[in-house]
Amino acid sequence: MTFLPNGFTSVSELAAQIVKDTPRCEILGAHGVGKSSLLRALQSHLDQQSISNHLAYACGEFPHDGPPLKFAEVKLLLRESDVLFVDGFEQLSWWTRRRIIRYSEKHALALTIACHQTQGLPCLVHLAATETLVLKLVHSLQQAQEADEVVSASDVRELYQRFGNNVRELLFACYDLYEQRIATGQRTSSQ
């Protein structure tokens, strides 16, 4: 399923850009807009291309409650992979972030970070959800269930007004609405 809005390049094109043109870059976007999903998609694509890579989490894997990454760990990961992805980069201390970026630049190592605010690297992509994208996403998720429409387009528009760019929270709300309606036998708000 494609989660990049129209006008953005494909995952394979973004991966090629990282490997060939922009080895140090950042993926920008608000909470819940898909930065982590994009990192995992890029990692999977590079795996399929037999390009060595690692995905590191700034503060432990989900739910990001582990100890912060140490510079020594990142240095080792950078050395042993063609590309290092770091999710939640801003959660690291300012000093650790600067050291990681400087080290990757000095040794010409590929580093792609996910963050909410720029860290001074070239921007690979700035993710932002649009209402059209969210409508397509919810529609395709419901089609995948091979069921009647349970969450309507008007429901999604209302939730988009509430959650905006935070697709994660919007999808959780859609899921809650879906489960509530299935349990009560209701299909859409218009029925």
C-alpha positions in Angstrom: 0.0 0.0 0.0 1.3 3.4 -0.9 1.4 5.9 1.9 3.2 8.7 0.1 1.0 11.5 -1.2 0.7 12.3 -4.9 3.7 14.3 -6.0 6.2 12.4 -3.8 8.6 9.9 -5.3 8.3 6.2 -4.7 10.0 4.3 -1.9 12.4 2.8 -4.4 13.3 6.3 -5.8 13.8 7.6 -2.3 16.1 4.6 -1.5 18.1 5.2 -4.6 18.4 8.9 -3.7 19.8 7.9 -0.3 22.3 5.4 -1.8 23.5 7.5 -4.7 22.8 11.2 -4.2 22.0 12.1 -0.6 23.7 9.8 1.8 23.1 12.0 4.8 19.5 13.3 5.0 16.4 13.7 7.1 12.8 12.7 6.9 10.7 15.4 8.5 7.1 15.4 9.7 4.7 15.8 12.5 3.8 13.1 15.1 2.0 10.2 13.5 2.4 11.2 9.9 4.4 8.1 8.8 8.1 8.8 9.3 8.7 5.5 11.1 6.6 3.6 8.5 8.7 5.2 5.7 11.9 4.3 7.5 10.8 0.6 7.7 9.7 0.6 4.1 13.1 2.1 3.0 14.9 -0.5 5.1 12.9 -3.3 3.6 13.6 -2.0 0.1 17.3 -1.8 0.8 17.2 -5.4 2.2 15.7 -6.6 -1.0 18.5 -4.9 -2.9 21.1 -6.6 -0.6 22.3 -3.2 0.7 23.5 -3.5 4.2 21.5 -1.3 6.6 20.4 -0.9 10.2 17.4 0.7 11.8 18.2 2.1 15.2 15.7 3.7 17.6 16.9 6.7 19.6 15.3 5.5 22.8 14.7 1.8 22.5 12.3 0.1 20.2 8.5 0.7 20.4 7.2 2.1 22.7 10.5 4.0 22.7 11.1 3.7 26.5 14.6 2.2 26.4 17.8 3.9 27.2 19.0 6.5 24.7 21.4 5.4 22.0 25.0 6.0 22.8 27.4 7.6 20.4 29.7 4.5 20.5 26.7 2.3 19.5 25.8 4.5 16.5 29.5 4.8 15.4 29.7 1.0 15.3 26.3 0.7 13.4 27.5 3.4 10.9 30.7 1.5 10.2 29.1 -1.9 9.6 26.3 -0.8 7.3 25.9 0.9 4.0 23.0 3.0 5.4 22.0 3.7 9.0 18.4 4.8 9.8 17.8 6.5 13.1 14.2 6.9 14.2 13.3 9.5 16.9 16.6 11.3 16.3 15.5 14.4 18.3 15.2 12.3 21.5 19.0 12.1 21.7 20.9 14.8 23.4 22.1 17.8 21.3 25.7 16.7 21.8 25.1 13.1 20.7 23.1 14.3 17.6 26.0 16.7 16.6 28.6 14.0 17.1 26.6 11.5 15.0 26.1 13.9 12.1 29.8 15.1 12.2 31.1 11.5 12.4 29.0 10.4 9.4 30.1 13.4 7.4 33.8 13.1 8.3 33.8 9.4 7.3 31.4 9.7 4.3 28.9 7.3 5.9 25.2 7.2 5.0 22.8 8.4 7.7 19.1 8.9 7.4 17.2 10.3 10.4 13.5 10.8 11.2 12.7 14.0 13.1 10.0 16.6 13.7 12.3 19.6 13.2 15.3 20.0 10.9 18.6 18.8 12.2 20.5 20.6 9.5 20.7 17.7 7.0 19.2 17.8 3.5 15.5 16.9 3.6 14.8 13.7 1.7 11.1 14.1 2.2 8.7 16.2 4.4 5.7 14.1 5.1 2.3 15.7 5.6 -1.1 14.0 5.5 -3.8 15.4 3.3 -7.4 14.8 3.7 -7.4 13.0 0.3 -4.6 10.7 1.3 -6.3 9.8 4.6 -9.6 9.1 2.8 -7.8 6.8 0.4 -5.9 5.1 3.2 -9.0 4.4 5.3 -10.9 3.2 2.2 -8.1 0.8 1.2 -7.9 -0.6 4.8 -11.7 -1.3 4.7 -11.5 -2.9 1.3 -8.7 -5.1 2.5 -11.2 -6.5 5.1 -13.6 -7.3 2.3 -16.4 -5.9 4.3 -19.1 -3.2 3.8 -18.1 0.3 4.5 -18.2 0.8 8.2 -16.3 4.1 8.6 -17.6 6.6 6.0 -15.8 9.3 4.2 -17.7 11.9 6.3 -16.5 10.1 9.4 -12.9 10.3 8.1 -13.3 14.0 7.2 -14.6 14.8 10.7 -11.7 12.9 12.3 -9.2 14.6 10.0 -10.5 17.9 11.3 -9.8 16.7 14.8 -6.5 15.0 14.3 -5.1 16.7 11.2 -1.6 15.5 10.3 -1.5 12.9 13.1 -2.5 9.9 11.0 -1.7 7.5 13.8 -4.3 8.9 16.1 -6.8 9.3 13.3 -6.4 5.6 12.4 -6.8 4.6 16.1 -10.0 6.6 16.2 -11.2 5.0 12.9 -10.5 1.6 14.4 -12.4 2.4 17.6 -15.4 3.6 15.5 -15.1 0.5 13.3 -15.2 -1.9 16.3 -18.0 0.0 18.0 -20.2 -0.1 14.8 -19.4 -3.8 14.1 -20.4 -4.6 17.7 -23.7 -2.8 17.4 -24.4 -3.9 13.8 -24.3 -0.3 12.5 -22.4 0.2 9.3 -21.9 3.9 8.7 -23.1 7.1 10.3 -25.4 7.6 7.3 -27.3 4.3 8.0 
